[in-house]
Amino acid sequence: MDLDEAFRNHKEKIVGKWVEYTLATYSSSGFFLREHDRFANPIGGNVREALARLFTLLARNAEVKEMMAPLEQLVSIRAVQEFSPSQAVSPLNAIKHITREVLAADKERKHLVQNLYDFEFAVDLAMLAAFDIYMTFRERLYKVRIDEIKTGSHLLTDSKCPSRMLSEDTKKVSVKVSSL
């Protein structure tokens, strides 16, 4: 039995654990894990879809270019949330440990753990690409904030858009400084 067959046989279990690990990084992880309706839980739905597609690509040692769509799907969500860069991409690394754990638990496929070098290298390349994607999305977010401040459009909205929250944070800091 080869590694490709092991990946096919254990894909559902591996991806399931990977999704659980990734969704557990969110503060509302209980809801994200329980709710499987894509419309009621768009974050959970996107994470499930992106990780399933990504695992298939990683298992067949695809080129990084092919992984960009599911990586963007996953990282674009995490880039606009309160995750540091390392927190945003760290769930990608978990697939290496999860795969080793699942294969090691299977007596017939235990020996295949030694053959995971190419798979793990593909995961490392995907993580690097994910970091680049994260930084691109963060850069776009900051450009939007700067443009809103330059044009004054941040003053016209009462919504909780990122630039509005930035303005509120600035006021809080100035109040704290002036009270010293």
FIDOTOR-387249 format. One line per field, with one value per residue: residue number from 1; residue in one letter; x, y, z of N, C-alpha, C in turn; chain. Coordinates in Angstrom, 3 decimals. Each point is the difference from the previous one (the first is absolute). Layout:
N
k: c(NUM, ...);
r: c(A, ...);
nX: c(X, ...);
nY: c(Y, ...);
nZ: c(Z, ...);
caX: c(X, ...);
caY: c(Y, ...);
caZ: c(Z, ...);
cX: c(X, ...);
cY: c(Y, ...);
cZ: c(Z, ...);
c: c(A, ...);
# end
This chain:
180
k: c(1, 2, 3, 4, 5, 6, 7, 8, 9, 10, 11, 12, 13, 14, 15, 16, 17, 18, 19, 20, 21, 22, 23, 24, 25, 26, 27, 28, 29, 30, 31, 32, 33, 34, 35, 36, 37, 38, 39, 40, 41, 42, 43, 44, 45, 46, 47, 48, 49, 50, 51, 52, 53, 54, 55, 56, 57, 58, 59, 60, 61, 62, 63, 64, 65, 66, 67, 68, 69, 70, 71, 72, 73, 74, 75, 76, 77, 78, 79, 80, 81, 82, 83, 84, 85, 86, 87, 88, 89, 90, 91, 92, 93, 94, 95, 96, 97, 98, 99, 100, 101, 102, 103, 104, 105, 106, 107, 108, 109, 110, 111, 112, 113, 114, 115, 116, 117, 118, 119, 120, 121, 122, 123, 124, 125, 126, 127, 128, 129, 130, 131, 132, 133, 134, 135, 136, 137, 138, 139, 140, 141, 142, 143, 144, 145, 146, 147, 148, 149, 150, 151, 152, 153, 154, 155, 156, 157, 158, 159, 160, 161, 162, 163, 164, 165, 166, 167, 168, 169, 170, 171, 172, 173, 174, 175, 176, 177, 178, 179, 180);
r: c(M, D, L, D, E, A, F, R, N, H, K, E, K, I, V, G, K, W, V, E, Y, T, L, A, T, Y, S, S, S, G, F, F, L, R, E, H, D, R, F, A, N, P, I, G, G, N, V, R, E, A, L, A, R, L, F, T, L, L, A, R, N, A, E, V, K, E, M, M, A, P, L, E, Q, L, V, S, I, R, A, V, Q, E, F, S, P, S, Q, A, V, S, P, L, N, A, I, K, H, I, T, R, E, V, L, A, A, D, K, E, R, K, H, L, V, Q, N, L, Y, D, F, E, F, A, V, D, L, A, M, L, A, A, F, D, I, Y, M, T, F, R, E, R, L, Y, K, V, R, I, D, E, I, K, T, G, S, H, L, L, T, D, S, K, C, P, S, R, M, L, S, E, D, T, K, K, V, S, V, K, V, S, S, L);
nX: c(0.839, -0.322, 0.728, -0.083, 0.066, 1.015, 0.438, -0.288, 0.537, 0.913, -0.296, -1.129, 0.677, 0.974, -0.805, -0.760, 1.098, 0.399, -1.216, -0.105, 1.234, -0.263, -1.187, 0.772, 0.639, -1.284, -0.367, -0.697, 1.039, -0.713, -0.388, 1.233, 0.239, -0.999, 0.025, -0.635, -1.035, 0.352, -1.310, -0.283, 0.968, 0.114, 0.429, -0.839, -0.949, 0.525, 0.146, -1.166, -0.547, 0.598, -0.192, -1.208, -0.165, 0.452, -0.684, -0.980, 0.235, 0.036, -1.037, -0.337, 0.516, -1.112, 0.090, 0.773, 0.220, -0.082, 0.790, 0.251, -0.901, 0.248, 1.270, -0.331, -0.756, 0.993, 1.067, -0.788, -0.602, 1.092, 0.259, -1.324, 0.415, -0.181, 0.491, 1.037, 1.036, 0.683, -0.938, 0.093, 1.283, 0.051, -1.315, 0.656, 0.814, -1.162, -0.168, 1.207, -0.307, -1.073, 0.640, 1.053, -0.806, -0.715, 1.090, 0.537, -1.248, 0.283, -0.221, -0.878, -0.200, 0.257, 0.470, -1.150, 0.002, 0.862, -1.070, -0.174, 1.256, -0.384, -0.878, 0.882, 0.813, -1.002, -0.195, 1.300, -0.015, -1.036, 0.686, 1.080, -0.684, -0.495, 1.233, 0.447, -0.948, 0.303, 1.253, -0.331, -0.762, 0.942, 0.867, -0.859, -0.167, 1.288, 0.120, -0.991, 0.560, 1.159, -0.541, -0.640, 1.145, 0.682, -1.014, 0.157, -0.050, 1.024, -0.139, -0.268, 0.675, -1.102, 0.282, 0.114, 0.274, 0.985, -0.214, -1.285, 0.265, 0.783, -0.966, -0.872, 0.858, 0.142, -1.337, -0.130, 0.959, -0.567, -1.147, 0.528, 0.589, -1.130, -0.458, 1.135);
nY: c(-1.175, 0.950, 1.087, -0.030, -1.308, 0.155, 0.946, -0.783, -1.020, 0.888, 0.387, -0.658, -0.975, 0.054, 0.205, -0.947, -0.662, 0.215, -0.245, -1.045, -0.320, 0.224, -0.592, -0.842, 0.573, -0.127, 1.196, -0.050, -0.712, 0.036, 1.227, 0.386, -0.731, 0.510, 1.236, -0.864, 0.795, -0.026, 0.179, -0.876, -0.677, 1.192, 0.338, -0.744, 0.442, 1.212, -0.124, -0.600, 0.862, 1.057, -0.519, -0.338, 1.144, 0.656, -0.822, 0.057, 1.286, 0.083, -0.822, 0.748, 0.705, 0.721, 0.751, 0.890, 0.223, -1.310, 0.237, 0.942, -0.577, -1.260, 0.324, 0.642, -1.053, -0.704, 0.477, 0.203, -1.053, -0.712, 0.556, -0.058, -1.050, -0.206, -0.534, -0.368, 0.399, -0.274, 0.641, 0.890, -0.281, 0.041, 0.126, 0.636, 0.368, 0.143, 0.167, 0.443, 0.564, 0.546, 0.199, 0.410, 0.698, 0.387, 0.219, 0.578, 0.444, 0.021, -1.188, -0.024, 1.232, -0.535, -0.913, 0.492, 0.092, -0.955, -0.147, 0.708, -0.189, -0.530, -0.715, -0.222, -0.263, -0.659, -0.506, -0.161, -0.424, -0.749, -0.287, -0.122, -0.684, -0.702, 0.020, -0.248, -0.927, -0.427, 0.151, -0.602, -0.860, -0.129, -0.063, -0.766, -0.663, 0.085, -0.357, -0.856, -0.351, -0.002, -0.633, -0.733, -0.059, -0.228, -0.787, -0.381, -1.028, -0.120, 1.299, -0.470, -0.955, -0.550, -0.727, -1.265, 0.807, -0.637, 0.895, -0.280, -1.290, 0.197, 0.759, -0.943, -0.900, 0.832, 0.163, -1.305, -0.155, 0.934, -0.594, -1.200, 0.453, 0.614, -1.136, -0.263);
nZ: c(0.000, -0.867, 0.024, -1.335, 0.096, 0.819, -0.817, -1.035, 0.643, 0.330, -1.229, 0.118, 0.559, -0.896, -1.043, 0.515, 0.326, -1.248, -0.438, 0.807, -0.320, -1.272, 0.052, 0.677, -1.018, -0.306, 0.404, -1.114, 0.362, 1.109, -0.317, -0.305, 1.075, 0.696, -0.439, -0.769, 0.262, -1.256, -0.056, 0.916, -0.597, -0.592, 1.192, 0.716, -0.808, 0.043, 1.303, 0.131, -0.841, 0.539, 1.204, -0.383, -0.658, 1.050, 0.790, -0.869, -0.037, 1.316, 0.015, -1.019, 1.011, -0.019, -1.058, 0.548, -1.287, 0.011, 1.018, -0.875, -0.770, 0.402, -0.241, -1.115, -0.291, 0.473, -0.587, -1.038, 0.498, 0.166, -1.174, -0.067, 0.656, 1.260, -1.091, 0.724, -0.713, 1.092, 0.703, -0.963, -0.065, 1.315, -0.238, -0.925, 0.934, 0.577, -1.301, 0.189, 1.124, -0.529, -1.122, 0.658, 0.763, -1.062, -0.724, 1.053, 0.069, -1.297, 0.525, -1.002, 0.415, 1.153, -0.813, -0.467, 1.308, -0.257, -0.782, 1.073, -0.340, -1.162, 0.694, 0.946, -1.010, -0.589, 1.207, 0.109, -1.253, 0.322, 1.100, -0.736, -0.900, 1.015, 0.446, -1.230, -0.075, 1.208, -0.316, -1.127, 0.666, 0.893, -0.993, -0.645, 1.123, 0.198, -1.274, 0.199, 1.139, -0.596, -1.045, 0.924, 0.642, -1.118, -0.374, 1.236, -0.831, 0.791, -0.254, -1.225, 0.506, 0.408, -1.061, 0.306, -1.003, -0.563, -0.963, 0.165, 0.086, -1.059, -0.502, 0.389, -0.488, -1.030, 0.031, 0.182, -0.908, -0.794, 0.341, -0.143, -1.110, -0.369, 0.481, -0.604);
caX: c(-0.839, 0.843, -0.427, -1.177, -1.160, -0.221, -0.632, -1.387, -0.757, -0.106, -0.215, -1.103, 0.414, 1.077, -0.572, -0.888, 0.821, 0.623, -1.058, -0.229, 1.138, -0.026, -1.146, 0.227, 0.801, -0.911, -0.619, -1.331, 0.280, -1.096, -0.981, 0.600, 0.122, -1.332, -0.855, 0.559, -0.668, 0.944, -0.557, -0.067, 1.362, 0.878, 1.410, 0.162, -0.163, 1.186, 1.140, -0.170, 0.211, 1.391, 0.909, -0.215, 0.670, 1.439, 0.545, 0.092, 1.163, 1.211, 0.179, 0.560, 1.222, -0.265, 0.783, -0.547, -0.948, -1.291, -0.510, -0.291, -1.437, -0.455, 0.752, -0.623, -1.309, 0.214, 0.779, -0.688, -0.878, 0.811, 0.766, -0.800, -0.383, 1.000, 1.070, 1.347, 0.397, 0.296, -1.262, -0.805, 0.465, 0.415, -0.773, 0.517, 1.054, -0.612, -0.309, 1.127, -0.132, -1.248, 0.221, 0.869, -0.784, -0.991, 0.686, 0.650, -1.035, -0.424, 1.060, 0.421, 0.640, 0.922, 1.325, -0.012, 0.351, 1.373, -0.030, -0.737, 0.893, -0.496, -1.246, 0.312, 0.655, -1.080, -0.679, 0.874, -0.129, -1.342, 0.035, 0.688, -0.925, -1.079, 0.509, 0.000, -1.398, -0.405, 0.592, -0.660, -1.319, 0.171, 0.429, -1.209, -0.838, 0.585, -0.147, -1.385, -0.096, 0.697, -0.809, -1.174, 0.431, 0.376, -1.186, -0.951, -1.193, -0.158, -0.856, -1.369, -0.663, -0.161, 0.108, 1.203, 0.999, 1.330, 0.552, -0.767, 0.529, 1.329, -0.237, -0.409, 1.175, 0.858, -0.614, 0.208, 1.410, 0.227, -0.651, 0.853, 1.217, -0.308, -0.350, 1.231);
caY: c(1.175, 1.187, 1.206, 0.562, -0.769, 0.347, 1.329, -0.164, -0.727, 0.753, 1.421, 0.564, 0.080, 0.995, 1.330, 0.280, 0.445, 1.266, 1.010, 0.196, 0.746, 1.366, 0.724, 0.179, 1.203, 1.136, 0.163, -0.629, -1.288, -0.937, 0.226, -0.334, -1.455, -0.623, 0.444, -0.413, 0.732, 0.971, 1.350, 0.385, -0.018, 0.139, -0.246, -1.450, -0.553, 0.314, -0.739, -1.411, -0.128, 0.314, -1.028, -1.225, 0.207, 0.106, -1.321, -0.735, 0.538, -0.372, -1.450, -0.335, 0.786, 0.986, 1.237, 1.039, 0.790, -0.671, 0.114, 1.393, 0.272, -0.363, 0.768, 1.321, -0.170, -0.155, 1.075, 1.289, 0.117, 0.161, 1.245, 1.156, -0.223, 0.356, -0.986, 0.423, -0.774, -1.398, -0.649, -0.127, -1.097, -1.177, -1.220, -0.745, -0.890, -1.086, -1.164, -0.941, -0.778, -0.762, -1.101, -0.978, -0.641, -0.894, -1.132, -0.809, -0.762, -1.075, -1.020, -0.366, 1.138, 0.623, 0.129, 1.084, 1.258, 0.311, 0.485, 1.264, 1.135, 0.856, 0.585, 1.034, 1.091, 0.718, 0.772, 1.143, 0.961, 0.590, 0.953, 1.209, 0.690, 0.532, 1.198, 1.051, 0.372, 0.743, 1.338, 0.721, 0.423, 1.023, 1.226, 0.566, 0.520, 1.254, 0.998, 0.458, 0.870, 1.252, 0.724, 0.528, 1.121, 1.090, 0.587, 0.398, -0.850, -0.686, 0.840, -0.047, -1.261, -0.334, -1.458, -0.506, -0.404, 0.022, 1.338, 0.642, -0.542, 0.587, 1.352, -0.105, -0.391, 1.178, 0.891, -0.592, 0.202, 1.412, 0.290, -0.569, 0.797, 1.315, -0.109, -0.213);
caZ: c(0.000, -0.106, 0.705, -0.671, 0.435, 1.408, 0.002, -0.449, 1.020, 1.255, -0.292, 0.780, 1.401, 0.102, -0.239, 1.130, 1.143, -0.393, 0.114, 1.437, 0.545, -0.528, 0.548, 1.440, 0.208, 0.066, 1.310, -0.066, -0.625, 0.218, -1.058, -1.297, -0.097, -0.006, -1.105, -1.290, -1.074, -0.568, 0.059, 1.415, 0.518, -1.169, 0.353, 0.071, -1.343, -0.808, 0.547, -0.392, -1.440, -0.337, 0.506, -0.785, -1.296, 0.232, 0.299, -1.267, -0.727, 0.732, -0.097, -1.317, -0.151, -1.044, -0.001, 0.875, -0.801, 0.051, 1.372, 0.327, 0.208, 1.353, 0.999, 0.064, 0.628, 1.436, 0.604, -0.137, 1.165, 1.203, -0.093, 0.433, 1.380, 1.008, 0.059, -0.392, -1.186, 0.338, 0.346, -1.214, -0.863, 0.771, -0.231, -1.155, 0.484, 0.779, -0.841, 0.061, 1.233, -0.083, -0.952, 0.675, 1.056, -0.593, -0.634, 1.040, 0.685, -0.898, 0.046, -1.350, -0.685, 0.956, -0.614, -0.987, 0.662, -0.428, -1.387, -0.052, -0.242, -1.088, 0.464, 0.986, -0.712, -0.683, 1.049, 0.308, -1.101, 0.111, 1.118, -0.458, -0.905, 0.830, 0.669, -1.021, -0.227, 1.196, -0.044, -1.083, 0.474, 1.042, -0.680, -0.619, 1.074, 0.471, -1.066, 0.061, 1.176, -0.298, -0.981, 0.679, 0.842, -0.895, -0.634, 1.022, -0.035, 1.284, 0.830, -0.505, 0.328, 1.410, 0.116, 0.659, -0.981, 0.630, 0.196, 1.071, 1.251, 0.151, 0.487, 1.398, 0.775, 0.088, 0.992, 1.322, 0.363, 0.292, 1.280, 1.039, 0.079, 0.546, 1.411, 0.765);
cX: c(0.890, -0.655, -1.246, -1.275, -0.329, -0.674, -1.467, -0.855, -0.256, -0.296, -1.074, 0.390, 1.060, -0.569, -0.936, 0.763, 0.641, -1.011, -0.272, 1.106, -0.083, -1.142, 0.133, 0.833, -0.865, -0.652, -1.400, 0.099, -1.124, -1.058, 0.556, 0.107, -1.366, -0.793, 0.661, -0.667, 0.909, -0.515, -0.108, 1.396, 0.988, 1.481, 0.262, -0.096, 1.213, 1.228, -0.089, 0.328, 1.467, 0.953, -0.174, 0.696, 1.515, 0.622, 0.171, 1.227, 1.307, 0.303, 0.585, 1.231, -0.109, 0.942, -0.694, -1.033, -1.409, -0.655, -0.475, -1.483, -0.470, 0.763, -0.598, -1.355, 0.133, 0.625, -0.701, -0.936, 0.817, 0.765, -0.783, -0.480, 1.179, 1.093, 1.326, 0.373, 0.254, -1.270, -0.851, 0.413, 0.340, -0.876, 0.485, 1.055, -0.572, -0.268, 1.140, -0.153, -1.251, 0.180, 0.875, -0.783, -0.988, 0.671, 0.659, -1.018, -0.506, 1.130, 0.529, 0.804, 1.009, 1.367, 0.080, 0.360, 1.398, 0.040, -0.681, 0.860, -0.547, -1.296, 0.285, 0.723, -1.039, -0.773, 0.833, -0.093, -1.362, -0.046, 0.682, -0.891, -1.138, 0.448, 0.034, -1.420, -0.512, 0.507, -0.631, -1.369, 0.105, 0.414, -1.199, -0.891, 0.534, -0.078, -1.417, -0.172, 0.649, -0.800, -1.242, 0.363, 0.351, -1.218, -1.020, -1.244, -0.193, -0.888, -1.467, -0.762, -0.093, 0.151, 1.308, 0.995, 1.386, 0.549, -0.741, 0.513, 1.391, -0.130, -0.390, 1.167, 0.930, -0.547, 0.239, 1.421, 0.243, -0.645, 0.882, 1.259, -0.289, -0.359, 1.233, 0.530);
cY: c(1.246, 1.199, 0.613, -0.708, 0.303, 1.368, -0.108, -0.656, 0.824, 1.489, 0.615, 0.197, 1.093, 1.406, 0.379, 0.508, 1.357, 1.140, 0.299, 0.848, 1.468, 0.805, 0.232, 1.245, 1.260, 0.083, -0.625, -1.398, -1.012, 0.108, -0.436, -1.505, -0.674, 0.295, -0.327, 0.694, 1.139, 1.440, 0.500, 0.149, 0.124, -0.243, -1.495, -0.649, 0.231, -0.759, -1.464, -0.203, 0.209, -1.105, -1.321, 0.107, 0.017, -1.358, -0.830, 0.445, -0.381, -1.483, -0.404, 0.843, 1.014, 1.195, 1.042, 0.852, -0.595, 0.149, 1.408, 0.259, -0.458, 0.729, 1.391, -0.072, -0.076, 1.248, 1.357, 0.240, 0.326, 1.336, 1.211, -0.157, 0.307, -1.064, 0.667, -0.804, -1.476, -0.761, -0.248, -1.213, -1.278, -1.242, -0.814, -1.012, -1.215, -1.241, -1.019, -0.917, -0.885, -1.206, -1.081, -0.791, -1.025, -1.215, -0.911, -0.863, -1.179, -1.024, -0.356, 1.103, 0.730, 0.275, 1.167, 1.355, 0.444, 0.644, 1.355, 1.221, 0.940, 0.705, 1.159, 1.190, 0.835, 0.862, 1.239, 1.070, 0.691, 1.028, 1.310, 0.813, 0.636, 1.267, 1.176, 0.503, 0.833, 1.438, 0.853, 0.509, 1.070, 1.333, 0.674, 0.643, 1.345, 1.093, 0.561, 0.953, 1.351, 0.835, 0.600, 1.202, 1.199, 0.694, 0.492, -0.872, -0.782, 0.796, -0.112, -1.242, -0.204, -1.494, -0.377, -0.518, 0.133, 1.399, 0.748, -0.479, 0.558, 1.406, -0.015, -0.380, 1.187, 0.972, -0.534, 0.225, 1.450, 0.414, -0.508, 0.841, 1.357, -0.062, -0.255, 1.311);
cZ: c(0.000, 0.697, -0.634, 0.443, 1.463, 0.115, -0.415, 1.087, 1.261, -0.206, 0.899, 1.466, 0.198, -0.151, 1.151, 1.213, -0.283, 0.128, 1.475, 0.618, -0.429, 0.604, 1.504, 0.298, 0.081, 1.377, 0.051, -0.582, 0.181, -1.085, -1.344, -0.199, -0.126, -1.256, -1.346, -1.187, -0.458, 0.117, 1.437, 0.595, -1.165, 0.315, 0.042, -1.367, -0.869, 0.491, -0.424, -1.474, -0.372, 0.451, -0.750, -1.356, 0.163, 0.302, -1.275, -0.787, 0.682, -0.156, -1.355, -0.342, -1.137, 0.131, 0.888, -0.751, 0.070, 1.374, 0.338, 0.286, 1.385, 1.104, 0.163, 0.682, 1.518, 0.629, -0.111, 1.182, 1.245, 0.006, 0.493, 1.428, 0.916, 0.167, -0.341, -1.247, 0.318, 0.355, -1.245, -0.837, 0.755, -0.202, -1.204, 0.436, 0.736, -0.832, 0.019, 1.207, -0.026, -0.919, 0.624, 1.049, -0.574, -0.633, 1.037, 0.745, -0.830, -0.102, -1.382, -0.686, 0.876, -0.620, -1.000, 0.601, -0.429, -1.383, -0.154, -0.324, -1.073, 0.384, 0.961, -0.626, -0.745, 0.999, 0.346, -1.085, 0.035, 1.131, -0.403, -0.935, 0.794, 0.732, -0.978, -0.263, 1.172, -0.069, -1.107, 0.438, 1.077, -0.618, -0.658, 1.052, 0.496, -1.058, -0.014, 1.177, -0.257, -0.988, 0.645, 0.865, -0.869, -0.595, 1.012, 0.031, 1.285, 0.952, -0.391, 0.429, 1.506, 0.219, 0.670, -1.038, 0.639, 0.247, 1.107, 1.358, 0.274, 0.569, 1.473, 0.895, 0.202, 1.048, 1.411, 0.476, 0.359, 1.314, 1.147, 0.182, 0.620, 1.481, 0.868, 0.398);
c: c(A, A, A, A, A, A, A, A, A, A, A, A, A, A, A, A, A, A, A, A, A, A, A, A, A, A, A, A, A, A, A, A, A, A, A, A, A, A, A, A, A, A, A, A, A, A, A, A, A, A, A, A, A, A, A, A, A, A, A, A, A, A, A, A, A, A, A, A, A, A, A, A, A, A, A, A, A, A, A, A, A, A, A, A, A, A, A, A, A, A, A, A, A, A, A, A, A, A, A, A, A, A, A, A, A, A, A, A, A, A, A, A, A, A, A, A, A, A, A, A, A, A, A, A, A, A, A, A, A, A, A, A, A, A, A, A, A, A, A, A, A, A, A, A, A, A, A, A, A, A, A, A, A, A, A, A, A, A, A, A, A, A, A, A, A, A, A, A, A, A, A, A, A, A, A, A, A, A, A, A);
# end
